[in-house]
Amino acid sequence: MRESFGSTWLFQIVIVFILIFTGYICLSINHSKAFAIKNDIILELQRNGGYNATAAANVKTLLERSGYRTSGKCDKGWTGYTRDGKVDSNGKNSVFCLQKVDIAQAYAHQNAYGKTIVEYPETFYYKIKVFYQLDLPVLNSFATFYVRGDTKVIAPLKS
């Protein structure tokens, strides 16, 4: 009788370690997929001179091809986008989040006469967040994390 209790505890310990190992593998795979998606979105933003209609169409195709499905909640000041490349109105089911940082306005200052001086040309860059989850086989989506990145400085395209 004592040996049956001992084997039950051993069996439970083995199951726990299998779940921990599986969770770690799932987290690693999801993190690498989110990191790759983030890099691809950054390349599209830089290639198209910002987030415009062309970049939105290319990002939509990219997300469809990769099978990326994780969503999350964007923080205040960030704009969330859905899988279709459109703005997420409530910001809670966003596939990725963007924040446009205008460099000229960020570093503008006032002189002694109260006039605003802009020393930098009209340039900007984007901050991006892409979400990934800890998916355990039994518990499904357990926690949501994100990967952050920045684009290079982008000058607006002149048409």
MODELLER restraints for C-alpha pairs under 7 A, 6 or more apart:
rsr = mdl.restraints
at = mdl.atoms
rsr.add(forms.Gaussian(group=physical.xy_distance, feature=features.Distance(at['CA:23:A'], at['CA:134:A']), mean=6.77, stdev=0.5))
rsr.add(forms.Gaussian(group=physical.xy_distance, feature=features.Distance(at['CA:23:A'], at['CA:135:A']), mean=6.70, stdev=0.5))
rsr.add(forms.Gaussian(group=physical.xy_distance, feature=features.Distance(at['CA:23:A'], at['CA:136:A']), mean=5.33, stdev=0.5))
rsr.add(forms.Gaussian(group=physical.xy_distance, feature=features.Distance(at['CA:26:A'], at['CA:134:A']), mean=6.59, stdev=0.5))
rsr.add(forms.Gaussian(group=physical.xy_distance, feature=features.Distance(at['CA:26:A'], at['CA:135:A']), mean=6.19, stdev=0.5))
rsr.add(forms.Gaussian(group=physical.xy_distance, feature=features.Distance(at['CA:27:A'], at['CA:133:A']), mean=6.79, stdev=0.5))
rsr.add(forms.Gaussian(group=physical.xy_distance, feature=features.Distance(at['CA:27:A'], at['CA:134:A']), mean=5.12, stdev=0.5))
rsr.add(forms.Gaussian(group=physical.xy_distance, feature=features.Distance(at['CA:27:A'], at['CA:135:A']), mean=6.98, stdev=0.5))
rsr.add(forms.Gaussian(group=physical.xy_distance, feature=features.Distance(at['CA:30:A'], at['CA:132:A']), mean=5.74, stdev=0.5))
rsr.add(forms.Gaussian(group=physical.xy_distance, feature=features.Distance(at['CA:30:A'], at['CA:133:A']), mean=6.60, stdev=0.5))
rsr.add(forms.Gaussian(group=physical.xy_distance, feature=features.Distance(at['CA:31:A'], at['CA:132:A']), mean=6.05, stdev=0.5))
rsr.add(forms.Gaussian(group=physical.xy_distance, feature=features.Distance(at['CA:34:A'], at['CA:130:A']), mean=6.07, stdev=0.5))
rsr.add(forms.Gaussian(group=physical.xy_distance, feature=features.Distance(at['CA:34:A'], at['CA:131:A']), mean=6.48, stdev=0.5))
rsr.add(forms.Gaussian(group=physical.xy_distance, feature=features.Distance(at['CA:34:A'], at['CA:132:A']), mean=5.99, stdev=0.5))
rsr.add(forms.Gaussian(group=physical.xy_distance, feature=features.Distance(at['CA:34:A'], at['CA:147:A']), mean=6.90, stdev=0.5))
rsr.add(forms.Gaussian(group=physical.xy_distance, feature=features.Distance(at['CA:35:A'], at['CA:147:A']), mean=6.48, stdev=0.5))
rsr.add(forms.Gaussian(group=physical.xy_distance, feature=features.Distance(at['CA:38:A'], at['CA:130:A']), mean=6.03, stdev=0.5))
rsr.add(forms.Gaussian(group=physical.xy_distance, feature=features.Distance(at['CA:41:A'], at['CA:59:A']), mean=6.29, stdev=0.5))
rsr.add(forms.Gaussian(group=physical.xy_distance, feature=features.Distance(at['CA:42:A'], at['CA:151:A']), mean=5.67, stdev=0.5))
rsr.add(forms.Gaussian(group=physical.xy_distance, feature=features.Distance(at['CA:44:A'], at['CA:55:A']), mean=5.82, stdev=0.5))
rsr.add(forms.Gaussian(group=physical.xy_distance, feature=features.Distance(at['CA:45:A'], at['CA:51:A']), mean=5.67, stdev=0.5))
rsr.add(forms.Gaussian(group=physical.xy_distance, feature=features.Distance(at['CA:45:A'], at['CA:55:A']), mean=6.20, stdev=0.5))
rsr.add(forms.Gaussian(group=physical.xy_distance, feature=features.Distance(at['CA:46:A'], at['CA:151:A']), mean=6.72, stdev=0.5))
rsr.add(forms.Gaussian(group=physical.xy_distance, feature=features.Distance(at['CA:46:A'], at['CA:154:A']), mean=6.64, stdev=0.5))
rsr.add(forms.Gaussian(group=physical.xy_distance, feature=features.Distance(at['CA:48:A'], at['CA:54:A']), mean=6.97, stdev=0.5))
rsr.add(forms.Gaussian(group=physical.xy_distance, feature=features.Distance(at['CA:48:A'], at['CA:55:A']), mean=5.94, stdev=0.5))
rsr.add(forms.Gaussian(group=physical.xy_distance, feature=features.Distance(at['CA:49:A'], at['CA:154:A']), mean=6.15, stdev=0.5))
rsr.add(forms.Gaussian(group=physical.xy_distance, feature=features.Distance(at['CA:49:A'], at['CA:155:A']), mean=6.83, stdev=0.5))
rsr.add(forms.Gaussian(group=physical.xy_distance, feature=features.Distance(at['CA:49:A'], at['CA:156:A']), mean=5.85, stdev=0.5))
rsr.add(forms.Gaussian(group=physical.xy_distance, feature=features.Distance(at['CA:49:A'], at['CA:157:A']), mean=5.91, stdev=0.5))
rsr.add(forms.Gaussian(group=physical.xy_distance, feature=features.Distance(at['CA:56:A'], at['CA:85:A']), mean=5.01, stdev=0.5))
rsr.add(forms.Gaussian(group=physical.xy_distance, feature=features.Distance(at['CA:57:A'], at['CA:85:A']), mean=6.86, stdev=0.5))
rsr.add(forms.Gaussian(group=physical.xy_distance, feature=features.Distance(at['CA:59:A'], at['CA:85:A']), mean=6.84, stdev=0.5))
rsr.add(forms.Gaussian(group=physical.xy_distance, feature=features.Distance(at['CA:60:A'], at['CA:83:A']), mean=6.07, stdev=0.5))
rsr.add(forms.Gaussian(group=physical.xy_distance, feature=features.Distance(at['CA:60:A'], at['CA:84:A']), mean=5.53, stdev=0.5))
rsr.add(forms.Gaussian(group=physical.xy_distance, feature=features.Distance(at['CA:60:A'], at['CA:85:A']), mean=5.65, stdev=0.5))
rsr.add(forms.Gaussian(group=physical.xy_distance, feature=features.Distance(at['CA:63:A'], at['CA:83:A']), mean=6.80, stdev=0.5))
rsr.add(forms.Gaussian(group=physical.xy_distance, feature=features.Distance(at['CA:70:A'], at['CA:95:A']), mean=6.20, stdev=0.5))
rsr.add(forms.Gaussian(group=physical.xy_distance, feature=features.Distance(at['CA:70:A'], at['CA:131:A']), mean=6.10, stdev=0.5))
rsr.add(forms.Gaussian(group=physical.xy_distance, feature=features.Distance(at['CA:70:A'], at['CA:132:A']), mean=5.81, stdev=0.5))
rsr.add(forms.Gaussian(group=physical.xy_distance, feature=features.Distance(at['CA:70:A'], at['CA:133:A']), mean=6.91, stdev=0.5))
rsr.add(forms.Gaussian(group=physical.xy_distance, feature=features.Distance(at['CA:71:A'], at['CA:93:A']), mean=5.29, stdev=0.5))
rsr.add(forms.Gaussian(group=physical.xy_distance, feature=features.Distance(at['CA:71:A'], at['CA:94:A']), mean=5.13, stdev=0.5))
rsr.add(forms.Gaussian(group=physical.xy_distance, feature=features.Distance(at['CA:71:A'], at['CA:95:A']), mean=4.40, stdev=0.5))
rsr.add(forms.Gaussian(group=physical.xy_distance, feature=features.Distance(at['CA:71:A'], at['CA:131:A']), mean=5.99, stdev=0.5))
rsr.add(forms.Gaussian(group=physical.xy_distance, feature=features.Distance(at['CA:72:A'], at['CA:92:A']), mean=5.86, stdev=0.5))
rsr.add(forms.Gaussian(group=physical.xy_distance, feature=features.Distance(at['CA:72:A'], at['CA:93:A']), mean=5.37, stdev=0.5))
rsr.add(forms.Gaussian(group=physical.xy_distance, feature=features.Distance(at['CA:72:A'], at['CA:94:A']), mean=5.40, stdev=0.5))
rsr.add(forms.Gaussian(group=physical.xy_distance, feature=features.Distance(at['CA:72:A'], at['CA:95:A']), mean=6.46, stdev=0.5))
rsr.add(forms.Gaussian(group=physical.xy_distance, feature=features.Distance(at['CA:72:A'], at['CA:131:A']), mean=6.10, stdev=0.5))
rsr.add(forms.Gaussian(group=physical.xy_distance, feature=features.Distance(at['CA:73:A'], at['CA:91:A']), mean=5.68, stdev=0.5))
rsr.add(forms.Gaussian(group=physical.xy_distance, feature=features.Distance(at['CA:73:A'], at['CA:92:A']), mean=4.12, stdev=0.5))
rsr.add(forms.Gaussian(group=physical.xy_distance, feature=features.Distance(at['CA:73:A'], at['CA:93:A']), mean=6.09, stdev=0.5))
rsr.add(forms.Gaussian(group=physical.xy_distance, feature=features.Distance(at['CA:73:A'], at['CA:94:A']), mean=6.15, stdev=0.5))
rsr.add(forms.Gaussian(group=physical.xy_distance, feature=features.Distance(at['CA:74:A'], at['CA:80:A']), mean=5.91, stdev=0.5))
rsr.add(forms.Gaussian(group=physical.xy_distance, feature=features.Distance(at['CA:74:A'], at['CA:91:A']), mean=5.54, stdev=0.5))
rsr.add(forms.Gaussian(group=physical.xy_distance, feature=features.Distance(at['CA:74:A'], at['CA:92:A']), mean=6.50, stdev=0.5))
rsr.add(forms.Gaussian(group=physical.xy_distance, feature=features.Distance(at['CA:74:A'], at['CA:94:A']), mean=6.89, stdev=0.5))
rsr.add(forms.Gaussian(group=physical.xy_distance, feature=features.Distance(at['CA:74:A'], at['CA:97:A']), mean=6.05, stdev=0.5))
rsr.add(forms.Gaussian(group=physical.xy_distance, feature=features.Distance(at['CA:77:A'], at['CA:99:A']), mean=6.95, stdev=0.5))
rsr.add(forms.Gaussian(group=physical.xy_distance, feature=features.Distance(at['CA:78:A'], at['CA:97:A']), mean=6.01, stdev=0.5))
rsr.add(forms.Gaussian(group=physical.xy_distance, feature=features.Distance(at['CA:78:A'], at['CA:98:A']), mean=5.61, stdev=0.5))
rsr.add(forms.Gaussian(group=physical.xy_distance, feature=features.Distance(at['CA:78:A'], at['CA:99:A']), mean=4.92, stdev=0.5))
rsr.add(forms.Gaussian(group=physical.xy_distance, feature=features.Distance(at['CA:79:A'], at['CA:87:A']), mean=6.97, stdev=0.5))
rsr.add(forms.Gaussian(group=physical.xy_distance, feature=features.Distance(at['CA:79:A'], at['CA:97:A']), mean=5.37, stdev=0.5))
rsr.add(forms.Gaussian(group=physical.xy_distance, feature=features.Distance(at['CA:79:A'], at['CA:98:A']), mean=5.25, stdev=0.5))
rsr.add(forms.Gaussian(group=physical.xy_distance, feature=features.Distance(at['CA:79:A'], at['CA:99:A']), mean=6.24, stdev=0.5))
rsr.add(forms.Gaussian(group=physical.xy_distance, feature=features.Distance(at['CA:80:A'], at['CA:87:A']), mean=5.82, stdev=0.5))
rsr.add(forms.Gaussian(group=physical.xy_distance, feature=features.Distance(at['CA:80:A'], at['CA:88:A']), mean=5.17, stdev=0.5))
rsr.add(forms.Gaussian(group=physical.xy_distance, feature=features.Distance(at['CA:80:A'], at['CA:91:A']), mean=5.32, stdev=0.5))
rsr.add(forms.Gaussian(group=physical.xy_distance, feature=features.Distance(at['CA:80:A'], at['CA:94:A']), mean=4.96, stdev=0.5))
rsr.add(forms.Gaussian(group=physical.xy_distance, feature=features.Distance(at['CA:80:A'], at['CA:96:A']), mean=5.89, stdev=0.5))
rsr.add(forms.Gaussian(group=physical.xy_distance, feature=features.Distance(at['CA:80:A'], at['CA:97:A']), mean=4.31, stdev=0.5))
rsr.add(forms.Gaussian(group=physical.xy_distance, feature=features.Distance(at['CA:80:A'], at['CA:98:A']), mean=6.47, stdev=0.5))
rsr.add(forms.Gaussian(group=physical.xy_distance, feature=features.Distance(at['CA:81:A'], at['CA:87:A']), mean=4.49, stdev=0.5))
rsr.add(forms.Gaussian(group=physical.xy_distance, feature=features.Distance(at['CA:81:A'], at['CA:88:A']), mean=4.96, stdev=0.5))
rsr.add(forms.Gaussian(group=physical.xy_distance, feature=features.Distance(at['CA:81:A'], at['CA:94:A']), mean=5.12, stdev=0.5))
rsr.add(forms.Gaussian(group=physical.xy_distance, feature=features.Distance(at['CA:81:A'], at['CA:95:A']), mean=5.98, stdev=0.5))
rsr.add(forms.Gaussian(group=physical.xy_distance, feature=features.Distance(at['CA:81:A'], at['CA:96:A']), mean=5.70, stdev=0.5))
rsr.add(forms.Gaussian(group=physical.xy_distance, feature=features.Distance(at['CA:81:A'], at['CA:97:A']), mean=6.14, stdev=0.5))
rsr.add(forms.Gaussian(group=physical.xy_distance, feature=features.Distance(at['CA:82:A'], at['CA:88:A']), mean=5.63, stdev=0.5))
rsr.add(forms.Gaussian(group=physical.xy_distance, feature=features.Distance(at['CA:82:A'], at['CA:94:A']), mean=5.12, stdev=0.5))
rsr.add(forms.Gaussian(group=physical.xy_distance, feature=features.Distance(at['CA:82:A'], at['CA:95:A']), mean=5.37, stdev=0.5))
rsr.add(forms.Gaussian(group=physical.xy_distance, feature=features.Distance(at['CA:83:A'], at['CA:95:A']), mean=6.18, stdev=0.5))
rsr.add(forms.Gaussian(group=physical.xy_distance, feature=features.Distance(at['CA:88:A'], at['CA:94:A']), mean=6.03, stdev=0.5))
rsr.add(forms.Gaussian(group=physical.xy_distance, feature=features.Distance(at['CA:95:A'], at['CA:130:A']), mean=6.67, stdev=0.5))
rsr.add(forms.Gaussian(group=physical.xy_distance, feature=features.Distance(at['CA:95:A'], at['CA:131:A']), mean=6.77, stdev=0.5))
rsr.add(forms.Gaussian(group=physical.xy_distance, feature=features.Distance(at['CA:96:A'], at['CA:129:A']), mean=5.57, stdev=0.5))
rsr.add(forms.Gaussian(group=physical.xy_distance, feature=features.Distance(at['CA:96:A'], at['CA:130:A']), mean=4.70, stdev=0.5))
rsr.add(forms.Gaussian(group=physical.xy_distance, feature=features.Distance(at['CA:96:A'], at['CA:131:A']), mean=6.67, stdev=0.5))
rsr.add(forms.Gaussian(group=physical.xy_distance, feature=features.Distance(at['CA:97:A'], at['CA:128:A']), mean=5.60, stdev=0.5))
rsr.add(forms.Gaussian(group=physical.xy_distance, feature=features.Distance(at['CA:97:A'], at['CA:129:A']), mean=5.07, stdev=0.5))
rsr.add(forms.Gaussian(group=physical.xy_distance, feature=features.Distance(at['CA:97:A'], at['CA:130:A']), mean=6.72, stdev=0.5))
rsr.add(forms.Gaussian(group=physical.xy_distance, feature=features.Distance(at['CA:98:A'], at['CA:126:A']), mean=6.40, stdev=0.5))
rsr.add(forms.Gaussian(group=physical.xy_distance, feature=features.Distance(at['CA:98:A'], at['CA:127:A']), mean=5.66, stdev=0.5))
rsr.add(forms.Gaussian(group=physical.xy_distance, feature=features.Distance(at['CA:98:A'], at['CA:128:A']), mean=4.69, stdev=0.5))
rsr.add(forms.Gaussian(group=physical.xy_distance, feature=features.Distance(at['CA:98:A'], at['CA:129:A']), mean=6.66, stdev=0.5))
rsr.add(forms.Gaussian(group=physical.xy_distance, feature=features.Distance(at['CA:99:A'], at['CA:126:A']), mean=5.54, stdev=0.5))
rsr.add(forms.Gaussian(group=physical.xy_distance, feature=features.Distance(at['CA:99:A'], at['CA:127:A']), mean=5.07, stdev=0.5))
rsr.add(forms.Gaussian(group=physical.xy_distance, feature=features.Distance(at['CA:99:A'], at['CA:128:A']), mean=6.54, stdev=0.5))
rsr.add(forms.Gaussian(group=physical.xy_distance, feature=features.Distance(at['CA:100:A'], at['CA:124:A']), mean=6.88, stdev=0.5))
rsr.add(forms.Gaussian(group=physical.xy_distance, feature=features.Distance(at['CA:100:A'], at['CA:125:A']), mean=5.98, stdev=0.5))
rsr.add(forms.Gaussian(group=physical.xy_distance, feature=features.Distance(at['CA:100:A'], at['CA:126:A']), mean=4.59, stdev=0.5))
rsr.add(forms.Gaussian(group=physical.xy_distance, feature=features.Distance(at['CA:100:A'], at['CA:127:A']), mean=6.50, stdev=0.5))
rsr.add(forms.Gaussian(group=physical.xy_distance, feature=features.Distance(at['CA:101:A'], at['CA:124:A']), mean=5.48, stdev=0.5))
rsr.add(forms.Gaussian(group=physical.xy_distance, feature=features.Distance(at['CA:101:A'], at['CA:125:A']), mean=5.41, stdev=0.5))
rsr.add(forms.Gaussian(group=physical.xy_distance, feature=features.Distance(at['CA:101:A'], at['CA:126:A']), mean=5.97, stdev=0.5))
rsr.add(forms.Gaussian(group=physical.xy_distance, feature=features.Distance(at['CA:102:A'], at['CA:123:A']), mean=6.30, stdev=0.5))
rsr.add(forms.Gaussian(group=physical.xy_distance, feature=features.Distance(at['CA:102:A'], at['CA:124:A']), mean=4.38, stdev=0.5))
rsr.add(forms.Gaussian(group=physical.xy_distance, feature=features.Distance(at['CA:102:A'], at['CA:125:A']), mean=6.77, stdev=0.5))
rsr.add(forms.Gaussian(group=physical.xy_distance, feature=features.Distance(at['CA:103:A'], at['CA:123:A']), mean=5.76, stdev=0.5))
rsr.add(forms.Gaussian(group=physical.xy_distance, feature=features.Distance(at['CA:103:A'], at['CA:124:A']), mean=5.14, stdev=0.5))
rsr.add(forms.Gaussian(group=physical.xy_distance, feature=features.Distance(at['CA:104:A'], at['CA:118:A']), mean=6.07, stdev=0.5))
rsr.add(forms.Gaussian(group=physical.xy_distance, feature=features.Distance(at['CA:104:A'], at['CA:119:A']), mean=6.99, stdev=0.5))
rsr.add(forms.Gaussian(group=physical.xy_distance, feature=features.Distance(at['CA:104:A'], at['CA:120:A']), mean=5.03, stdev=0.5))
rsr.add(forms.Gaussian(group=physical.xy_distance, feature=features.Distance(at['CA:104:A'], at['CA:121:A']), mean=6.13, stdev=0.5))
rsr.add(forms.Gaussian(group=physical.xy_distance, feature=features.Distance(at['CA:104:A'], at['CA:122:A']), mean=5.76, stdev=0.5))
rsr.add(forms.Gaussian(group=physical.xy_distance, feature=features.Distance(at['CA:104:A'], at['CA:123:A']), mean=6.40, stdev=0.5))
rsr.add(forms.Gaussian(group=physical.xy_distance, feature=features.Distance(at['CA:108:A'], at['CA:116:A']), mean=6.61, stdev=0.5))
rsr.add(forms.Gaussian(group=physical.xy_distance, feature=features.Distance(at['CA:108:A'], at['CA:117:A']), mean=5.63, stdev=0.5))
rsr.add(forms.Gaussian(group=physical.xy_distance, feature=features.Distance(at['CA:108:A'], at['CA:118:A']), mean=4.69, stdev=0.5))
rsr.add(forms.Gaussian(group=physical.xy_distance, feature=features.Distance(at['CA:108:A'], at['CA:119:A']), mean=6.71, stdev=0.5))
rsr.add(forms.Gaussian(group=physical.xy_distance, feature=features.Distance(at['CA:109:A'], at['CA:116:A']), mean=5.53, stdev=0.5))
rsr.add(forms.Gaussian(group=physical.xy_distance, feature=features.Distance(at['CA:109:A'], at['CA:117:A']), mean=5.38, stdev=0.5))
rsr.add(forms.Gaussian(group=physical.xy_distance, feature=features.Distance(at['CA:109:A'], at['CA:118:A']), mean=6.85, stdev=0.5))
rsr.add(forms.Gaussian(group=physical.xy_distance, feature=features.Distance(at['CA:110:A'], at['CA:116:A']), mean=4.29, stdev=0.5))
rsr.add(forms.Gaussian(group=physical.xy_distance, feature=features.Distance(at['CA:110:A'], at['CA:117:A']), mean=5.67, stdev=0.5))
rsr.add(forms.Gaussian(group=physical.xy_distance, feature=features.Distance(at['CA:111:A'], at['CA:117:A']), mean=6.71, stdev=0.5))
rsr.add(forms.Gaussian(group=physical.xy_distance, feature=features.Distance(at['CA:122:A'], at['CA:155:A']), mean=6.62, stdev=0.5))
rsr.add(forms.Gaussian(group=physical.xy_distance, feature=features.Distance(at['CA:123:A'], at['CA:153:A']), mean=6.54, stdev=0.5))
rsr.add(forms.Gaussian(group=physical.xy_distance, feature=features.Distance(at['CA:123:A'], at['CA:154:A']), mean=5.66, stdev=0.5))
rsr.add(forms.Gaussian(group=physical.xy_distance, feature=features.Distance(at['CA:123:A'], at['CA:155:A']), mean=4.67, stdev=0.5))
rsr.add(forms.Gaussian(group=physical.xy_distance, feature=features.Distance(at['CA:123:A'], at['CA:156:A']), mean=6.70, stdev=0.5))
rsr.add(forms.Gaussian(group=physical.xy_distance, feature=features.Distance(at['CA:124:A'], at['CA:153:A']), mean=5.65, stdev=0.5))
rsr.add(forms.Gaussian(group=physical.xy_distance, feature=features.Distance(at['CA:124:A'], at['CA:154:A']), mean=5.39, stdev=0.5))
rsr.add(forms.Gaussian(group=physical.xy_distance, feature=features.Distance(at['CA:124:A'], at['CA:155:A']), mean=6.61, stdev=0.5))
rsr.add(forms.Gaussian(group=physical.xy_distance, feature=features.Distance(at['CA:125:A'], at['CA:151:A']), mean=5.68, stdev=0.5))
rsr.add(forms.Gaussian(group=physical.xy_distance, feature=features.Distance(at['CA:125:A'], at['CA:152:A']), mean=6.11, stdev=0.5))
rsr.add(forms.Gaussian(group=physical.xy_distance, feature=features.Distance(at['CA:125:A'], at['CA:153:A']), mean=4.86, stdev=0.5))
rsr.add(forms.Gaussian(group=physical.xy_distance, feature=features.Distance(at['CA:125:A'], at['CA:154:A']), mean=5.67, stdev=0.5))
rsr.add(forms.Gaussian(group=physical.xy_distance, feature=features.Distance(at['CA:126:A'], at['CA:150:A']), mean=5.66, stdev=0.5))
rsr.add(forms.Gaussian(group=physical.xy_distance, feature=features.Distance(at['CA:126:A'], at['CA:151:A']), mean=5.43, stdev=0.5))
rsr.add(forms.Gaussian(group=physical.xy_distance, feature=features.Distance(at['CA:127:A'], at['CA:149:A']), mean=5.84, stdev=0.5))
rsr.add(forms.Gaussian(group=physical.xy_distance, feature=features.Distance(at['CA:127:A'], at['CA:150:A']), mean=4.52, stdev=0.5))
rsr.add(forms.Gaussian(group=physical.xy_distance, feature=features.Distance(at['CA:127:A'], at['CA:151:A']), mean=6.68, stdev=0.5))
rsr.add(forms.Gaussian(group=physical.xy_distance, feature=features.Distance(at['CA:128:A'], at['CA:148:A']), mean=5.56, stdev=0.5))
rsr.add(forms.Gaussian(group=physical.xy_distance, feature=features.Distance(at['CA:128:A'], at['CA:149:A']), mean=5.26, stdev=0.5))
rsr.add(forms.Gaussian(group=physical.xy_distance, feature=features.Distance(at['CA:128:A'], at['CA:150:A']), mean=6.07, stdev=0.5))
rsr.add(forms.Gaussian(group=physical.xy_distance, feature=features.Distance(at['CA:129:A'], at['CA:146:A']), mean=6.13, stdev=0.5))
rsr.add(forms.Gaussian(group=physical.xy_distance, feature=features.Distance(at['CA:129:A'], at['CA:147:A']), mean=5.54, stdev=0.5))
rsr.add(forms.Gaussian(group=physical.xy_distance, feature=features.Distance(at['CA:129:A'], at['CA:148:A']), mean=4.53, stdev=0.5))
rsr.add(forms.Gaussian(group=physical.xy_distance, feature=features.Distance(at['CA:129:A'], at['CA:149:A']), mean=6.65, stdev=0.5))
rsr.add(forms.Gaussian(group=physical.xy_distance, feature=features.Distance(at['CA:130:A'], at['CA:146:A']), mean=5.36, stdev=0.5))
rsr.add(forms.Gaussian(group=physical.xy_distance, feature=features.Distance(at['CA:130:A'], at['CA:147:A']), mean=5.28, stdev=0.5))
rsr.add(forms.Gaussian(group=physical.xy_distance, feature=features.Distance(at['CA:130:A'], at['CA:148:A']), mean=6.59, stdev=0.5))
rsr.add(forms.Gaussian(group=physical.xy_distance, feature=features.Distance(at['CA:131:A'], at['CA:144:A']), mean=6.77, stdev=0.5))
rsr.add(forms.Gaussian(group=physical.xy_distance, feature=features.Distance(at['CA:131:A'], at['CA:145:A']), mean=5.68, stdev=0.5))
rsr.add(forms.Gaussian(group=physical.xy_distance, feature=features.Distance(at['CA:131:A'], at['CA:146:A']), mean=4.13, stdev=0.5))
rsr.add(forms.Gaussian(group=physical.xy_distance, feature=features.Distance(at['CA:131:A'], at['CA:147:A']), mean=6.33, stdev=0.5))
rsr.add(forms.Gaussian(group=physical.xy_distance, feature=features.Distance(at['CA:132:A'], at['CA:144:A']), mean=5.81, stdev=0.5))
rsr.add(forms.Gaussian(group=physical.xy_distance, feature=features.Distance(at['CA:132:A'], at['CA:145:A']), mean=5.35, stdev=0.5))
rsr.add(forms.Gaussian(group=physical.xy_distance, feature=features.Distance(at['CA:132:A'], at['CA:146:A']), mean=5.73, stdev=0.5))
rsr.add(forms.Gaussian(group=physical.xy_distance, feature=features.Distance(at['CA:133:A'], at['CA:141:A']), mean=6.32, stdev=0.5))
rsr.add(forms.Gaussian(group=physical.xy_distance, feature=features.Distance(at['CA:133:A'], at['CA:143:A']), mean=5.61, stdev=0.5))
rsr.add(forms.Gaussian(group=physical.xy_distance, feature=features.Distance(at['CA:133:A'], at['CA:144:A']), mean=4.38, stdev=0.5))
rsr.add(forms.Gaussian(group=physical.xy_distance, feature=features.Distance(at['CA:133:A'], at['CA:145:A']), mean=5.93, stdev=0.5))
rsr.add(forms.Gaussian(group=physical.xy_distance, feature=features.Distance(at['CA:134:A'], at['CA:141:A']), mean=5.93, stdev=0.5))
rsr.add(forms.Gaussian(group=physical.xy_distance, feature=features.Distance(at['CA:134:A'], at['CA:142:A']), mean=5.45, stdev=0.5))
rsr.add(forms.Gaussian(group=physical.xy_distance, feature=features.Distance(at['CA:134:A'], at['CA:143:A']), mean=5.32, stdev=0.5))
rsr.add(forms.Gaussian(group=physical.xy_distance, feature=features.Distance(at['CA:134:A'], at['CA:144:A']), mean=6.47, stdev=0.5))
rsr.add(forms.Gaussian(group=physical.xy_distance, feature=features.Distance(at['CA:135:A'], at['CA:141:A']), mean=4.64, stdev=0.5))
rsr.add(forms.Gaussian(group=physical.xy_distance, feature=features.Distance(at['CA:135:A'], at['CA:142:A']), mean=5.93, stdev=0.5))
rsr.add(forms.Gaussian(group=physical.xy_distance, feature=features.Distance(at['CA:136:A'], at['CA:142:A']), mean=6.89, stdev=0.5))
